[in-house]
């Protein structure tokens, strides 16, 4: 009986939070919040789409993450004349990871222009500091059924090729003002 009480006290001290994992982004506040049940567990500053290329509002499900993504300019006027950038290229605007919320065109990704965080500066995607995007991708993988150890992440991040990850459990995401 005392072992059970000790275990309950230990769990209470660790502030264990349980419930569904979700994300919410605000294009007005330029933040992204990760929640377990009703508890905010992560909060990130972001850049969002410009007025001419807004971030879509609505409900989405994150199921796909690409580590070391290449960047291929889209067939859009703003990208005319831009050159593709390989994984790891300093000119690659995706940086280390992209997290799709509306495939194939919209995702959360790091940025090579961290001064844009806090502004409407993207072409519809949600930008984050590169370290924040990496942390978020790892967190989503750990909590949506695609756990890996540190050696796997080190291997993937040092590999010059993209690595696709499919989340066994999709993560609901709401984007609004």
C-alpha positions as a Markdown table, in Angstrom:
| # | Residue | x | y | z |
|---|---|---|---|---|
| 1 | Unk | 0.0 | 0.0 | 0.0 |
| 2 | Unk | 2.8 | 2.5 | 0.8 |
| 3 | Unk | 4.5 | 1.7 | -2.5 |
| 4 | Unk | 1.3 | 2.7 | -4.3 |
| 5 | Unk | 1.1 | 6.0 | -2.4 |
| 6 | Unk | 4.7 | 6.7 | -3.1 |
| 7 | Unk | 4.1 | 6.1 | -6.8 |
| 8 | Unk | 1.1 | 8.4 | -6.9 |
| 9 | Unk | 3.0 | 11.2 | -5.1 |
| 10 | Unk | 5.9 | 10.8 | -7.6 |
| 11 | Unk | 3.5 | 11.0 | -10.6 |
| 12 | Unk | 1.8 | 14.0 | -9.1 |
| 13 | Unk | 5.1 | 15.8 | -8.6 |
| 14 | Unk | 6.0 | 15.3 | -12.3 |
| 15 | Unk | 2.9 | 17.2 | -13.5 |
| 16 | Unk | 1.9 | 14.4 | -15.8 |
| 17 | Unk | -0.5 | 15.7 | -18.4 |
| 18 | Unk | -2.6 | 13.2 | -20.5 |
| 19 | Unk | -5.1 | 13.6 | -23.2 |
| 20 | Unk | -5.2 | 14.2 | -26.9 |
| 21 | Unk | -2.3 | 16.1 | -28.6 |
| 22 | Unk | -3.3 | 19.1 | -30.7 |
| 23 | Unk | -1.9 | 22.2 | -32.2 |
| 24 | Unk | -3.3 | 25.7 | -32.8 |
| 25 | Unk | -1.8 | 28.6 | -34.7 |
| 26 | Unk | -2.9 | 32.2 | -34.7 |
| 27 | Unk | -2.1 | 34.2 | -37.8 |
| 28 | Unk | -2.9 | 37.4 | -35.9 |
| 29 | Unk | -0.7 | 36.7 | -32.8 |
| 30 | Unk | 1.8 | 34.8 | -34.9 |
| 31 | Unk | 2.2 | 31.9 | -32.5 |
| 32 | Unk | 1.8 | 28.2 | -32.6 |
| 33 | Unk | 0.7 | 26.3 | -29.4 |
| 34 | Unk | 1.0 | 22.6 | -28.8 |
| 35 | Unk | -1.5 | 21.2 | -26.3 |
| 36 | Unk | -2.2 | 18.0 | -24.5 |
| 37 | Unk | -5.9 | 18.1 | -23.6 |
| 38 | Unk | -6.4 | 21.7 | -22.5 |
| 39 | Unk | -2.8 | 22.3 | -21.2 |
| 40 | Unk | -0.4 | 24.3 | -23.3 |
| 41 | Unk | 2.9 | 22.3 | -23.4 |
| 42 | Unk | 4.8 | 24.2 | -26.1 |
| 43 | Unk | 4.5 | 27.7 | -27.5 |
| 44 | Unk | 6.5 | 29.1 | -30.5 |
| 45 | Unk | 6.7 | 32.4 | -32.2 |
| 46 | Unk | 6.1 | 32.2 | -35.9 |
| 47 | Unk | 6.0 | 34.1 | -39.2 |
| 48 | Unk | 2.8 | 33.6 | -41.3 |
| 49 | Unk | 1.7 | 34.2 | -44.8 |
| 50 | Unk | 1.6 | 37.7 | -46.3 |
| 51 | Unk | -1.6 | 39.3 | -47.3 |
| 52 | Unk | -0.9 | 38.4 | -50.9 |
| 53 | Unk | -0.1 | 34.7 | -49.9 |
| 54 | Unk | -2.1 | 34.1 | -46.7 |
| 55 | Unk | -1.7 | 31.1 | -44.4 |
| 56 | Unk | -4.9 | 29.0 | -44.9 |
| 57 | Unk | -7.3 | 29.0 | -41.9 |
| 58 | Unk | -9.1 | 25.9 | -40.9 |
| 59 | Unk | -8.7 | 22.5 | -39.4 |
| 60 | Unk | -5.9 | 20.2 | -40.6 |
| 61 | Unk | -4.2 | 17.0 | -39.5 |
| 62 | Unk | -0.4 | 16.7 | -39.4 |
| 63 | Unk | 0.7 | 13.3 | -40.6 |
| 64 | Unk | 3.9 | 13.9 | -42.6 |
| 65 | Unk | 7.3 | 15.2 | -41.6 |
| 66 | Unk | 10.4 | 15.5 | -43.9 |
| 67 | Unk | 13.8 | 15.9 | -42.4 |
| 68 | Unk | 16.5 | 17.5 | -44.6 |
| 69 | Unk | 14.0 | 18.6 | -47.2 |
| 70 | Unk | 15.2 | 20.0 | -50.5 |
| 71 | Unk | 13.5 | 23.2 | -51.7 |
| 72 | Unk | 12.0 | 23.2 | -55.2 |
| 73 | Unk | 10.6 | 26.6 | -56.2 |
| 74 | Unk | 6.9 | 26.3 | -56.8 |
| 75 | Unk | 5.3 | 27.2 | -60.1 |
| 76 | Unk | 4.3 | 30.6 | -58.9 |
| 77 | Unk | 5.1 | 34.1 | -60.0 |
| 78 | Unk | 7.0 | 35.0 | -56.8 |
| 79 | Unk | 9.4 | 32.0 | -57.3 |
| 80 | Unk | 10.2 | 32.8 | -61.0 |
| 81 | Unk | 13.9 | 32.6 | -61.5 |
| 82 | Unk | 14.6 | 31.0 | -58.1 |
| 83 | Unk | 16.9 | 28.0 | -58.1 |
| 84 | Unk | 16.3 | 24.7 | -56.2 |
| 85 | Unk | 18.3 | 24.3 | -53.0 |
| 86 | Unk | 19.5 | 20.9 | -51.8 |
| 87 | Unk | 19.2 | 19.6 | -48.2 |
| 88 | Unk | 21.7 | 21.5 | -46.1 |
| 89 | Unk | 22.3 | 24.3 | -48.6 |
| 90 | Unk | 22.5 | 27.6 | -46.7 |
| 91 | Unk | 20.1 | 29.1 | -49.3 |
| 92 | Unk | 17.5 | 26.4 | -48.6 |
| 93 | Unk | 14.6 | 28.2 | -46.9 |
| 94 | Unk | 13.2 | 25.0 | -45.5 |
| 95 | Unk | 16.2 | 24.4 | -43.2 |
| 96 | Unk | 16.3 | 21.2 | -41.3 |
| 97 | Unk | 12.7 | 20.0 | -41.3 |
| 98 | Unk | 9.2 | 20.6 | -42.8 |
| 99 | Unk | 6.0 | 19.5 | -41.1 |
| 100 | Unk | 3.1 | 19.3 | -43.5 |
| 101 | Unk | -0.3 | 20.5 | -42.4 |
| 102 | Unk | -1.9 | 20.8 | -45.9 |
| 103 | Unk | -0.1 | 18.7 | -48.5 |
| 104 | Unk | 1.5 | 19.4 | -50.8 |
| 105 | Unk | 1.7 | 23.2 | -50.5 |
| 106 | Unk | 1.6 | 24.2 | -46.8 |
| 107 | Unk | 3.8 | 23.3 | -44.0 |
| 108 | Unk | 5.6 | 24.4 | -40.9 |
| 109 | Unk | 9.3 | 24.8 | -41.4 |
| 110 | Unk | 12.4 | 26.5 | -40.1 |
| 111 | Unk | 13.7 | 29.6 | -41.8 |
| 112 | Unk | 17.0 | 31.1 | -43.0 |
| 113 | Unk | 15.5 | 34.5 | -42.2 |
| 114 | Unk | 14.8 | 34.4 | -38.4 |
| 115 | Unk | 14.3 | 38.2 | -38.5 |
| 116 | Unk | 11.0 | 37.4 | -40.2 |
| 117 | Unk | 9.6 | 35.7 | -37.1 |
| 118 | Unk | 6.7 | 37.8 | -35.7 |
| 119 | Unk | 5.7 | 39.1 | -39.1 |
| 120 | Unk | 3.5 | 38.2 | -42.1 |
| 121 | Unk | 6.4 | 37.3 | -44.3 |
| 122 | Unk | 5.9 | 33.9 | -45.9 |
| 123 | Unk | 4.1 | 32.6 | -49.0 |
| 124 | Unk | 1.5 | 30.8 | -46.8 |
| 125 | Unk | 3.6 | 28.5 | -44.7 |
| 126 | Unk | 4.3 | 28.9 | -41.0 |
| 127 | Unk | 7.9 | 29.7 | -40.4 |
| 128 | Unk | 9.7 | 29.1 | -37.1 |
| 129 | Unk | 13.3 | 29.5 | -35.8 |
| 130 | Unk | 15.1 | 26.4 | -37.1 |
| 131 | Unk | 15.8 | 25.1 | -33.6 |
| 132 | Unk | 12.1 | 25.5 | -32.7 |
| 133 | Unk | 11.0 | 23.6 | -35.9 |
| 134 | Unk | 13.4 | 20.7 | -35.0 |
| 135 | Unk | 12.1 | 20.6 | -31.4 |
| 136 | Unk | 8.5 | 20.6 | -32.6 |
| 137 | Unk | 9.1 | 17.8 | -35.2 |
| 138 | Unk | 10.8 | 15.7 | -32.5 |
| 139 | Unk | 8.0 | 16.4 | -30.0 |
| 140 | Unk | 5.3 | 15.4 | -32.6 |
| 141 | Unk | 7.1 | 12.2 | -33.5 |
| 142 | Unk | 7.5 | 11.2 | -29.8 |
| 143 | Unk | 3.9 | 11.8 | -29.1 |
| 144 | Unk | 2.3 | 10.6 | -32.3 |
| 145 | Unk | 3.8 | 7.1 | -32.5 |
| 146 | Unk | 7.0 | 7.7 | -34.4 |
| 147 | Unk | 9.6 | 7.7 | -31.6 |
| 148 | Unk | 13.3 | 7.4 | -32.3 |
| 149 | Unk | 16.4 | 7.7 | -30.2 |
| 150 | Unk | 19.0 | 10.5 | -30.3 |
| 151 | Unk | 21.3 | 8.5 | -32.6 |
| 152 | Unk | 18.5 | 8.3 | -35.2 |
| 153 | Unk | 18.0 | 12.1 | -35.1 |
| 154 | Unk | 21.8 | 12.7 | -35.4 |
| 155 | Unk | 22.0 | 10.3 | -38.3 |
| 156 | Unk | 19.1 | 11.9 | -40.1 |
| 157 | Unk | 20.3 | 15.4 | -39.5 |
| 158 | Unk | 23.9 | 14.6 | -40.8 |
| 159 | Unk | 22.6 | 12.7 | -43.8 |
| 160 | Unk | 22.5 | 14.8 | -47.0 |
| 161 | Unk | 19.3 | 13.2 | -48.2 |
| 162 | Unk | 15.7 | 13.8 | -47.2 |
| 163 | Unk | 14.0 | 11.4 | -44.8 |
| 164 | Unk | 10.2 | 11.0 | -44.8 |
| 165 | Unk | 8.4 | 10.2 | -41.6 |
| 166 | Unk | 4.7 | 9.3 | -41.5 |
| 167 | Unk | 3.0 | 9.8 | -38.1 |
| 168 | Unk | 1.0 | 6.7 | -37.1 |
| 169 | Unk | -1.4 | 9.0 | -35.2 |
| 170 | Unk | -2.3 | 12.3 | -37.0 |
| 171 | Unk | -2.1 | 15.5 | -34.9 |
| 172 | Unk | -5.1 | 17.8 | -35.3 |
| 173 | Unk | -4.2 | 21.4 | -36.0 |
| 174 | Unk | -6.4 | 24.5 | -36.1 |
| 175 | Unk | -5.3 | 27.7 | -37.8 |
| 176 | Unk | -7.2 | 30.9 | -37.3 |
| 177 | Unk | -6.9 | 34.6 | -36.6 |
